[in-house]
Amino acid sequence: MAEKMYKRLNKRGGMSIPASVRREMGWEPEDAMELEVTKDNQLIMKQYQPRCVFCGEMDGVVTISGKGICRSCIVIAAGKGAASEPER
């Protein structure tokens, strides 16, 4: 997309993102977004990528109860959970 668009902030300081832009970026309603302001006062907005709360990995992360956990840590946690359960 090389096309420039101009948007005004609304009275509350918000701005809507045009549907064509959301479709092109692959963003869905209610996706979490990460905002960063650079040193030269530019705003960078990208889809938030959750990190594993244990190892910091960003690939293969699933969200459980609002926390990110990667598949490797799930396997480790499942193994430790099974080992710590009392025998019957």
C-alpha positions in Angstrom: 0.0 0.0 0.0 1.8 3.1 -1.2 -1.4 5.3 -0.9 -1.4 8.0 1.7 -4.5 8.6 3.9 -5.3 11.4 6.2 -7.4 11.0 9.3 -8.5 13.4 12.0 -8.5 12.5 15.7 -11.9 12.6 17.2 -12.9 14.7 20.2 -11.7 12.0 22.6 -8.3 11.7 20.8 -9.1 8.4 19.0 -8.9 7.5 15.4 -10.5 4.7 13.4 -8.4 2.6 11.0 -10.0 2.2 7.6 -11.3 -1.3 6.8 -9.1 -1.6 3.7 -6.0 -1.0 5.8 -7.1 -3.5 8.5 -7.8 -6.1 5.8 -4.4 -5.6 4.1 -2.6 -5.9 7.4 -4.6 -8.9 8.5 -5.9 -7.2 11.6 -9.2 -8.5 13.1 -11.6 -6.6 15.5 -10.3 -6.6 19.1 -6.7 -7.6 18.1 -4.2 -6.2 20.6 -1.9 -3.5 19.1 1.5 -2.4 20.1 2.3 1.3 19.8 5.8 2.8 19.8 6.9 6.4 19.5 10.3 6.8 17.9 13.0 9.4 18.8 12.0 11.3 15.7 8.4 11.5 16.9 6.9 8.9 14.6 4.3 6.4 15.7 4.8 2.8 14.8 1.8 0.5 15.3 1.9 -3.2 14.9 -0.1 -6.2 16.0 0.9 -7.2 19.5 2.8 -10.5 19.7 2.5 -12.1 23.1 5.7 -13.5 24.7 6.1 -16.6 26.8 6.0 -15.5 30.5 8.7 -18.1 31.3 11.3 -17.9 28.5 10.4 -14.8 26.5 9.9 -16.8 23.2 7.6 -15.2 20.7 7.0 -18.1 18.3 4.3 -20.7 19.0 2.9 -18.8 21.9 -0.7 -19.5 23.1 -2.6 -17.4 25.6 -3.9 -19.1 28.7 -5.8 -17.1 31.3 -4.4 -13.9 29.8 -0.7 -15.1 29.9 1.4 -16.2 27.0 3.2 -19.5 27.1 5.2 -21.3 24.4 4.8 -24.9 23.4 8.2 -25.8 24.9 7.3 -24.4 28.3 3.9 -26.1 28.1 5.7 -29.5 27.6 8.0 -28.7 30.5 5.2 -27.6 32.8 3.1 -30.7 31.9 6.0 -33.0 32.7 6.6 -31.3 36.1 2.9 -31.3 36.9 2.6 -35.0 36.2 5.7 -35.7 38.3 4.5 -33.7 41.2 1.0 -35.2 41.4 0.6 -37.7 44.3 0.4 -41.3 43.2 -2.9 -43.1 43.8 
